[in-house]
Amino acid sequence: MFYFFLDNKSLSVYSRTSSKQNLSLTYKAKLHLPISNTISNSKKLNSLIARALDEINEELSLTNNLCSIIIDDSLLNHSIIIGSKKFENINEQIKNECEIKWGKKVKNLYFISEERKTSKNIFHSVAIHHFLREKIKLNFNNFGLSIKYIVPMSSILTFGLKSTQFAVIKNGKKIKFFGNTRKGFMFFNATFIGQKRKVEKCIGLLDLPTIKKSDLEKNSLKFIYFNRIKIVEYLANYIINNIPLLNFAGTNKVQILSGDLKTNDSQYFPPSEGLNYNKFIKNFSSGMLSILFLAFVLSFFSKYDFMNLDQNQTIKDKKDKVNKISEEIFLINSSDNMIENLLNIRERFSDIDTFYILENSFIVNGESIDIKKDIPSYADKTKINFNDLLILLFEIENNLKFKVFSDESSALSSKNIVLRFENIENSFLALTEIKKYSNISLIKAAFDKSKNSLHLYLTILK
């Protein structure tokens, strides 16, 4: 498993080596912009995380691995809720009180909450921006990582603390304190410059404790010091021992009640002797309904051509033809012709309802159009790898859908991909970028305005 630590300016990855059992920092990627500056911009945030992962992926292979992600609390919102009988449940109360606290911003936040043993009926709620959570999940999954935890750093720090203890993180003269006091979760900052002390409470129901600089220099069990590697090691130990932690990878609800993880444990009941006719009839009926439902689903999708490659023999023939071409001459003129013809249809048609294009077939609004084949090929094309291509395409359309179907032939190694755009203009922008690269060939494109979708089928040389 890989352990990632995300803060405002960097993404770090920790792992175990075969010769060493302890966790160590494997790589740290600096973000080209602070997350706090891009948190409300979906495209920039997506690019930010994707580039960092792409940089890490060049150092170690991320594909087909589990991962857990620690989120620095500077990127999160905390609130303390005292349970009230005026509301039907705590989720309703958290939403209501946070709307009062944050106003319209609350609609962009994703909440998880907990109640500790030291604070009955006092709930600690943590919120993450929807864009940040979804872009983390999207990009990590795109790099072949399966996410087990997305954990607030404070949840790791405070789990094992007594009500009189504080977890301490020191960064120069600035010190952060986290605790689970008798009045619930508490988080505050302190700065010591000479004899001067500045203390600022971020969240908590208790008054700030009196802390002297000399108290921090003593070997006291009241203050438990953490650095990043220690935080990651604690998380790894909690996962091994199945310790309940707040987890943004799970559902949006109260996840921990009185320190116990809410789970549904499966139960085993030994079968009774003899044949249970009622159970037999129920199982038979359920089986028949499942078969009928499956048949209905298959019949439904058989009429929908999204990413359906088996029905189009032309695509298969085209792919086999591409596999016979050497890498030096992979710049296929027909691909350039198809792209240029697609980009030019806006000049010929004021309203486009449908189109469908192959190497030798071009149909617009049900009318067959001649394909111009005298379009020159570009000699100054470059190449692009698959991950950079995805980053580029997601910057064009945030809601882009795609599916990869790899094919390893004896002649060359290729990757085939189908893209689904919701906006036709975005698809034209994508085609403008795609034609710049010599290792990408357009195989087919199809558009149907009534379905509000456009599909591009590409072959990419690895």
N, C-alpha and C positions, 0 to 999 in steps of 0.2 A: 504494500500500500504506500502511496505517496501522500505526504502531508503538506498542504499549501497554507501560507500565511499571507493574507491580503490586507495591506494598509492603504493609506491615501496616496502613497507615491511608489509603491513597489509590490511585486508578487514574488514570494520566495517559496522554494520547494525543499522539503526535507525527506530523507529516505535512509534506509538501512543498507549497509554494504554487506557483501557475503562474508567478509573477514572481520566485520565489527558489528556487534549486536546493538550498540547505541545509535540513536538517530543523529544525523549530522546535516548541516546545510549543504545541499547539492548545487543549487544555483539560485541567484537572485536577479530578477529582471526588473529594471527600473521602468516605471510607466512614463510615457512621453508627455502626459498631462496628469495633474492631480484628479483623482476620482471626484472629489468634492466640486470641481469645476465642470464636470460632465455628467453629473448624476441625473440631470433632467433631460439630457440629450441622448436618446436611445442609440442613434447611429455612432456618435463619437464614443460612447461608453462601450458599445460592442467592439469597435475597432481597437480601443484601448486594451481590453482583456484579450482579444484574439491575437494581437501583436505580441503581448507578453508571453502567452502560451506558445506561440510559434517560435519565439526566441528560446524558450525553455526546451521545446521539442527538438531543437537542433543539438542540444547537449545530451539529452536522454530520451529514450523512446517512451512516450506516454500511453500509446495504444494498448487497449485490453488490460488496464490496471484499475484497481480500486483507488479512491482518493477521499480524503477528508479535508475540509477547508475551514480555516480559522479566520473570522472577520474582526478586524480591529474595531473597538467600540466607538472610535471617532467617526465611523461611517454609519453608526446606528443611532436610533432614538430610544431613550428609556423613559418609562413612566411607572409610578407607583399607584395602585388602585386599592382602596379599602372596600371590601365587599359590602353591598347594600341589598336589602330585601326589596327595594323598589324596582329592581330589574329581574327579569325571568332567569337570566343566567349571567355568568361573569363575562362572557364574550360580548353580550349586548352592552353591558356596563362599560367595558374597556373601550368599545367603539364610540359610545356616547361621550365619555369623559375626554377621550383623545380628540374628538371633533371640537370640543370646547377649547382644548389646549392648543391644537395645531390648525384649527379651521379647515380650509379647503385642502390643505396639504395632506390630510389624513387619507384621502382617497387614493393617494399614490403609495401608501405604506402597507406592508404585509406584517401582521402581528403574530407573535407567539408569546405565551405567558406561563408563569409558574407560581406555585405557592410552596414555601419552605416550611419545615417543621418548626423553625424558630419564630415564625410569624403567621399565626393562624388568621385566616380571613384577610390577609394582606398580600396582594398579588403584584409581582414584578413583571411588567410587560416590556418586550423588546420589539422594535419595528425596524424593518429594512425596506428601502425603496424598491418598488416592484421592478423597475428597470435593472437595478443592480442584481437582484436575485435571479431574474430570468436570463440576463446576459451571462451570468456565471454558469448557470445550468446549461444554457445553449452551447456556449463555447467549449466548456469542459467535455460535454458529450460529443461535440463535433471532433474533438481530438482523441476520441476513443476511451475516455475516462468515465468510470461509473462512480457517481457521487454517493458516499455513505452518510456523511455529515457535512452540514454548513453551520458551524457553531460560533456564537458570539464569544470573543475572548473572555469576557467577564464570567460566562457560565463555567468555563474551565477553572478560572482562578478561585471562584467562590464556593465550589461544590464541597470541598473538604474542610472549610473554615468553621471554627466555632463562632458564636455570636460576639465574642470579645476580640476576635482576631481580624486582621486586615491583610489582604494581598497587596504587595507593593511592587511597582514597576518604576525604576529610576532611570531617567534620561537626562544626564547632566545635572543641572540644578532643578529641573522639573520632575516632580514625583506624582504618580497616580496611585490612589488608594481605592481598593474594592473590598466590600464586606457584606456579610449577611447578619445584620444586627437583630436585636429583639424586635425592631420595628421594620424588618424587611431589608431589602437590598439597598446598599448605599455606595455612592461613587463620588469622590471629590479629588481635586488637584491641590498640590501645595508647591510653593517655590521658596527656597531658602537662599537668601543672598546676604552673607555676613550674619549680622544679628537680626536682620529683617526677615519677616515671615509673611507670606501671602497665601491664604487658603481660600479656595473657591469650591462651593458645593455644586455638583452637577445634578444629583438626584438623591433623595433620601428623606425620611420622615424625622429622624433624630437630628439634634443639633450637632454641629461639627465637634469632634473630640479635640481636646487640647494636646497638640503634638509639638514637642521640641526637637530641634535638630539633634541634640544629644541623645534623645530617646531612640532615634533611628540608627545611631552609631553603636548602640549597645546590642549585645547578643540576647535579644528578647523574643520569646515565642509569640508575642503580640503581633509582630510584623513578619510576614513570610515573604521573602524576596523572590521575584521571578524574572528570568530573562526569556528570550524567545525560544531557545532550545529547550528550556525547562517546561515552558507552556506546551510545546509540541509533545514532549515526552509524557507529560501528564495526560494529554488527550489520548495518546496511543495506549496508555495504561487503562484509562477509563473505557476505551472501546473494547479492549481485551476482556475486561471484567464486566462488560455490559452495564456500565454506570449510566443512569438517565441524565441526559443533557438537553438543553434547548437546542432544537435542530431546525434550521430554516429549510432543509431539504424535505421535511415532512409536511404535514397539513397545517392549516392556519387555525389553531385552537389552543385551549389550555392544555399543555402537554404534560406538565408535571404537577401532581397534587400531593402535598405533604411529602415531597421527596421521592415518590414512587412513580415509575414510568407507567403510563396507562397503555396496556397492551391487552389484546384478546388472545389468551392462551387456548390452543386447541386441546380438546379432550378426547380420550379414547374409551369407547364402550365395547366390551367383548360381545360378540354375536350370541344370540340366544339359540338354543338347540331347536332343530326343526325348521321348516320353511315358514317364513312370515309372509302370508299371501298379501296382506295390505301393503307391506313394504315393497313386495315384488311388483305389484300393480303400479304403485307410485313411481318406482324406478323405471319401469317400462314406459309409462306415460311421459316421464321427464325426458327419457332418451328419444322418443319419437318427436317430442316438441323441439328438442335440440337439433335433430336432423332436419326438420322442416325449417327451423330458423336459419340454420347454416345454408340450406339450399336457397332460401330467400336472399340472404346476404350475397352469396356467390352470383345469383342471377342479377342482383342489383349492380355489383361491381363489374360484371361482364359487359355491361352497356356503357361503362365509363372508361374512357381511354387514358386517364391520367397514369403516367408511368407504366402503361401496358405495352411491353416490348415484344411479347410473344406473338401478338396478332399482326404485327407489321413485318412481313418477310423482307420488305425493301430495306428496313433498317438492318436486319441481319446480313443481307447481301452486301450492303454498304460497309458494314463493319468488317466483314471478311476481306473486302477489297482493300480497306485501309490497312489491315494487318499485313498485306503483302507489299506494302510500300516501304521503302527504307526511310530512316529518320531524316536523311539529308534532303529528300524531296517531299517531306510530309506537308509542306505548304500547298494544299490542294486548291487549284483555281476554282473548282466548283463551289467550295466553301466560301471563298471571297465573293463569287458571283451571287450566291444565295443571300449573303449578308447585305450586299449592296442593293440587290433587288428589293429586299425587305425594307431597307432604310428609305428607298425611293418611292414606296407606294403611297406615302402621305402626300406626295406632290400630284399623284394621279387620281387619288380617291379622297373626297372630302369626308366621307363617313365609311369606316371599316367595320363591318359586322363579323366577318370570318375571313381567315386566310389559311392556306396549307401549302407548304413548300418542301420539295425534295430536289435532288440534283437536276432532274429533267421534268419537273412538274410544279406549276405555280398557279394556285387557284385563289382568287380574291372575290369575296361576296358571291361565290358560286360561279364565277366567270373565269375561264382558263386564260392565263396571261403568258405571253412569251417571256422567257428568261433571257436577259441580256448576258452574253457570254464573252464580251470583248473587254471586260474589266481587268485592268493590269494588276498584277500581284505586287505586293510591297516587299522590297528587298531589305529594308531596315527593321524587320520584325525582331522582337526578342522572345524569350521563353519565360514562362511563369509556372511555379509549382502549384499544386492543388490547394494547399492551405492559403497561400496568398491570393489565389483566385477567389476563394470563398470570402475572404475578408473584403476584397474589392466589390464583390457582388452584394454582400450584405450592407455595405455603405451606400449602394444604389437603392436597394429595397430592403427595409428592415424585416418585412414579413415574408421574405423569400422562402419557398419550400424546395427541397431538393432530395434526390435519391441517387445513390451511387451503385453501379453494378460493374464490378471489375472483371477484366478478362485478361488472362496471362497467355499470350500466344508464343509460339516458338520464334517468330520473327522479331517481335518487339513487345515491350510491356506497356499496356495502355489502361486507362481508367475511363469508363463511360459514365456520364451523369445526365440526368434530366432535371431541368429547372422549371419551376412553376411561378410565374409572376402574376400579381393581381392588377398591376397597372401596365398598360401597353407602352406608355412613354418610358417607363423604367426599363422595359425589355429592350427598347431601341437604344437606350443609354448603355445597357449591358453589351449589346451587339457591337456598338461603337468601340467599346474597350476590348472585347474578345478578338476583333479582327486585327489587333495590334500584335498578337502573339502567334508565333509560327508553330507551336506545338498543340494548338487547339483547332479542331475542325468541327464546323456546324454540320450535322447530319440531317436534321429535320426541324421544322418549326410549325406550330399549329396554334390558331387563335379562334376563340368563340366568345363573342361579346356577351351572349346570353348567359354563359357560365362564368363570366368575369375572370377569365384565366387565360394565360398564354404559356405554352410549353416550348422550351428549347432543348434539343437533344444534342449533346456534345461528345466528342471523343478527345481525350487528353493524353498526350504522351507523357509518361512519368520521367 
